[in-house]
């Protein structure tokens, strides 16, 4: 069993094939299997090749 990621949030996109659209999700890094705390439904699909960056606290 893997150790939890720790405090913080993980941001990503889920794809809904029925709508052919994406949903941004924010997950609790310490409880990733839990459902997202809030949701937003976009009208279009975010391309699968979209990349992001990691920003550490200063």
Beta strands, then each sheet from edge to edge (+ up, - down):
strand 1: 9-16
strand 2: 21-28
sheet 1: 1+ 2-
end
